[in-house]
Protein backbone atom coordinates (compact mmCIF):
# COMPACT_ATOMS: atom_id res chain seq x y z
CA UNK A 1 0.00 0.00 0.00
CA UNK A 2 1.34 3.40 -0.87
CA UNK A 3 1.77 6.18 1.69
CA UNK A 4 -0.88 8.35 0.01
CA UNK A 5 -3.38 5.48 -0.03
CA UNK A 6 -2.76 4.86 3.69
CA UNK A 7 -3.33 8.54 4.51
CA UNK A 8 -6.55 8.54 2.45
CA UNK A 9 -7.86 5.49 4.30
CA UNK A 10 -6.87 6.98 7.62
CA UNK A 11 -8.75 10.18 6.80
CA UNK A 12 -11.91 8.23 5.91
CA UNK A 13 -11.83 5.92 8.95
CA UNK A 14 -14.64 6.83 11.37
CA UNK A 15 -16.27 4.92 14.22
CA UNK A 16 -19.23 7.23 14.89
CA UNK A 17 -21.42 9.71 13.07
CA UNK A 18 -20.03 13.20 13.68
CA UNK A 19 -23.54 14.64 13.31
CA UNK A 20 -24.45 13.04 16.67
CA UNK A 21 -21.67 14.86 18.53
CA UNK A 22 -22.69 17.18 21.34
CA UNK A 23 -21.33 20.75 21.26
CA UNK A 24 -18.22 21.41 23.37
CA UNK A 25 -20.11 23.67 25.78
CA UNK A 26 -22.70 20.96 26.56
CA UNK A 27 -22.34 19.48 30.10
CA UNK A 28 -22.37 15.89 28.74
CA UNK A 29 -19.73 16.52 26.06
CA UNK A 30 -17.25 13.65 25.71
CA UNK A 31 -13.70 14.43 24.53
CA UNK A 32 -13.38 10.82 23.40
CA UNK A 33 -16.64 10.79 21.43
CA UNK A 34 -14.98 9.75 18.17
CA UNK A 35 -13.30 6.67 19.65
CA UNK A 36 -15.70 5.86 22.52
CA UNK A 37 -17.15 2.76 20.72
CA UNK A 38 -13.62 1.35 20.26
CA UNK A 39 -12.69 1.97 23.93
CA UNK A 40 -15.94 0.39 25.14
CA UNK A 41 -15.39 -2.60 22.87
CA UNK A 42 -11.89 -3.16 24.31
CA UNK A 43 -13.14 -2.94 27.90
CA UNK A 44 -15.93 -5.43 27.15
CA UNK A 45 -13.56 -7.85 25.42
CA UNK A 46 -10.96 -7.60 28.20
CA UNK A 47 -13.54 -8.78 30.71
CA UNK A 48 -15.01 -11.47 28.42
CA UNK A 49 -11.84 -13.31 27.45
CA UNK A 50 -10.10 -13.51 30.82
CA UNK A 51 -11.17 -13.90 34.41
CA UNK A 52 -8.55 -12.44 36.75
CA UNK A 53 -7.37 -14.18 39.90
CA UNK A 54 -8.35 -13.15 43.40
CA UNK A 55 -5.67 -10.48 43.76
CA UNK A 56 -6.31 -7.31 41.73
CA UNK A 57 -5.02 -3.74 41.88
CA UNK A 58 -6.10 -0.25 40.85
CA UNK A 59 -3.47 2.24 39.77
CA UNK A 60 -2.78 4.95 37.23
CA UNK A 61 -0.54 4.64 34.21
CA UNK A 62 0.78 7.01 31.58
CA UNK A 63 0.73 6.10 27.89
CA UNK A 64 3.39 8.00 25.94
CA UNK A 65 1.84 10.60 23.63
CA UNK A 66 3.64 13.61 22.17
CA UNK A 67 0.81 15.05 20.09
CA UNK A 68 -1.64 17.79 21.00
CA UNK A 69 -4.50 16.94 23.33
CA UNK A 70 -6.53 18.95 25.80
CA UNK A 71 -6.14 16.26 28.47
CA UNK A 72 -2.45 15.39 27.96
CA UNK A 73 -0.68 15.00 31.31
CA UNK A 74 2.82 15.72 32.55
CA UNK A 75 4.03 13.45 35.37
CA UNK A 76 7.67 13.86 36.37
CA UNK A 77 7.95 10.52 38.15
CA UNK A 78 7.07 8.47 35.05
CA UNK A 79 9.57 7.37 32.42
CA UNK A 80 7.36 8.74 29.64
CA UNK A 81 6.67 12.13 31.17
CA UNK A 82 4.05 13.36 28.68
CA UNK A 83 1.08 11.30 27.72
CA UNK A 84 -2.44 10.11 28.33
CA UNK A 85 -3.27 9.11 31.90
CA UNK A 86 -5.22 5.89 32.38
CA UNK A 87 -6.81 4.52 35.52
CA UNK A 88 -6.51 0.74 35.31
CA UNK A 89 -7.77 -2.27 37.19
CA UNK A 90 -5.40 -5.16 36.59
CA UNK A 91 -4.53 -8.57 37.92
CA UNK A 92 -1.65 -8.31 40.39
CA UNK A 93 0.26 -11.43 39.36
CA UNK A 94 0.18 -11.08 35.55
CA UNK A 95 -0.53 -7.38 35.03
CA UNK A 96 -3.49 -8.20 32.74
CA UNK A 97 -5.63 -5.08 32.32
CA UNK A 98 -9.22 -6.00 33.13
CA UNK A 99 -10.76 -2.53 32.99
CA UNK A 100 -9.51 0.99 32.30
CA UNK A 101 -10.66 4.59 32.10
CA UNK A 102 -9.01 7.43 30.19
CA UNK A 103 -8.51 10.56 32.28
CA UNK A 104 -9.95 13.48 30.32
CA UNK A 105 -9.66 16.13 32.99
CA UNK A 106 -13.28 15.90 34.08
CA UNK A 107 -13.36 13.12 36.66
CA UNK A 108 -16.12 14.87 38.57
CA UNK A 109 -18.53 13.43 35.98
CA UNK A 110 -17.86 9.87 37.16
CA UNK A 111 -21.05 8.43 38.61
CA UNK A 112 -20.98 4.63 38.87
CA UNK A 113 -24.27 2.89 39.68
CA UNK A 114 -24.76 2.00 43.35
CA UNK A 115 -21.99 4.36 44.47
CA UNK A 116 -22.70 6.45 47.61
CA UNK A 117 -23.19 10.16 46.91
CA UNK A 118 -20.58 11.07 49.54
CA UNK A 119 -17.74 9.41 47.60
CA UNK A 120 -14.96 11.58 46.22
CA UNK A 121 -13.31 11.20 42.83
CA UNK A 122 -10.80 8.54 43.90
CA UNK A 123 -13.49 6.37 45.51
CA UNK A 124 -15.68 6.69 42.42
CA UNK A 125 -12.81 5.58 40.19
CA UNK A 126 -12.32 2.39 42.23
CA UNK A 127 -16.09 1.76 42.28
CA UNK A 128 -16.40 2.20 38.53
CA UNK A 129 -13.40 0.06 37.59
CA UNK A 130 -14.15 -2.77 39.98
CA UNK A 131 -17.93 -3.04 39.87
CA UNK A 132 -17.85 -6.17 37.66
CA UNK A 133 -15.65 -7.98 40.21
CA UNK A 134 -17.44 -7.02 43.41
CA UNK A 135 -19.21 -9.73 45.46
CA UNK A 136 -16.63 -12.36 44.45
CA UNK A 137 -14.34 -12.23 47.49
CA UNK A 138 -11.37 -10.63 45.71
CA UNK A 139 -8.44 -8.83 47.34
CA UNK A 140 -7.94 -5.30 46.00
CA UNK A 141 -4.62 -3.44 46.34
CA UNK A 142 -4.58 0.36 46.02
CA UNK A 143 -2.10 3.16 46.69
CA UNK A 144 -2.66 6.15 48.97
CA UNK A 145 -4.51 8.17 46.29
CA UNK A 146 -7.44 5.73 46.39
CA UNK A 147 -7.26 4.59 50.02
CA UNK A 148 -9.97 5.84 52.34
CA UNK A 149 -11.95 4.58 55.31
CA UNK A 150 -15.32 5.11 53.62
CA UNK A 151 -14.20 3.28 50.45
CA UNK A 152 -12.84 0.32 52.41
CA UNK A 153 -16.09 0.02 54.37
CA UNK A 154 -18.07 0.00 51.12
CA UNK A 155 -15.72 -2.58 49.56
CA UNK A 156 -16.07 -4.79 52.63
CA UNK A 157 -19.86 -4.51 52.29
CA UNK A 158 -19.63 -5.87 48.72
CA UNK A 159 -17.38 -8.78 49.79
CA UNK A 160 -14.11 -7.29 48.51
CA UNK A 161 -11.17 -7.02 50.89
CA UNK A 162 -8.92 -4.00 50.30
CA UNK A 163 -5.33 -3.27 51.21
CA UNK A 164 -3.43 -0.02 50.83
CA UNK A 165 -1.39 2.71 52.46
CA UNK A 166 -3.25 5.64 53.97
CA UNK A 167 -2.25 9.16 54.91
CA UNK A 168 -2.98 10.03 58.52
CA UNK A 169 -4.73 13.25 57.51
CA UNK A 170 -7.23 11.45 55.25
CA UNK A 171 -10.88 12.25 55.87
CA UNK A 172 -12.44 9.70 58.22
CA UNK A 173 -9.12 8.40 59.54
CA UNK A 174 -9.38 7.85 63.33
CA UNK A 175 -7.36 10.42 65.29
CA UNK A 176 -6.47 7.77 67.90
CA UNK A 177 -4.33 5.95 65.32
CA UNK A 178 -2.19 8.97 64.45
CA UNK A 179 1.35 8.50 65.80
CA UNK A 180 2.59 11.53 67.68
CA UNK A 181 6.29 12.38 67.35
CA UNK A 182 8.06 12.41 70.73
Phi, psi and omega in degrees: 000136180283163180297317180295321179295318178299315179296323177295315178296320179297323179290330183269352183283117179225147179251344180220165176276119182294341179291339180273358183291139176281151177293154184300331181274000178286141182296335181262016180297137180245120179298332184260024183306318185291333181243008181304317178300323179292315178299315179297323178297316179298315180299317179296317180292323178302320182279339180280321189272348184211134175254117183289162177290190184284340182256116182232163180218153175242130179203172177255154179219158180239123178264124183304128176207124183251002180282192180260127177212148178293324186256021177294139185249155173236115179234115187292332184281350181269154179294312173269102191287327179253139178169198182256124181275133177240139167263127186231142169252121184223162177285135185293321186283321184256339183083008180298127180279117181268324181208150178210162177218133178276129177281119182248009178091000182231057182289350178291345180275359178290127179213077181291148179294140179079007181273133178300145183292340182277356180292144173272186183298315183295321178293322179293325178297313179297318180296319181290315183291325187261002187300332179286341183255357179293159180066027178238002178077028181282165175247119185253126176256134178222161175264183189292344176294324184263341187289133176197151182297314182297319178297315182295325176295318179293319178296320178296324179296327180261028173059043175230118180275138183239150179220134179184165176277150181225143175278141184290345178263012179292143180301130179090353180286128182298131182292336180292337182272352180287125179281128177269137177283136182279000000 
